[in-house]
Amino acid sequence: MFQFGLGILVFHERMSGAAWGGFGLVWVALSVLTWDGLRQSRRARPPAEAVPVLREPAGELGS
């Protein structure tokens, strides 16, 4: 994104309509993939209360 901004704002490079369309499609695809990945990771993670907590018996901590 930085290089794109640098090319447009500093070096005044021209972009055709097709290039703008491709640029937009790439960002839409990245957004969809990110959203889907976050949704899948939340679905796969068990709720916090379902995770068992293992504790050592009180007499065995110092041995």
Buried (B, 14 or more C-beta within 10 A) or exposed (E): EEEEEEEEEEEEEEEEEEEEEEEEEEEEEEEEEEEEEEEEEEEEEEEEEEEEEEEEEEEEEEE
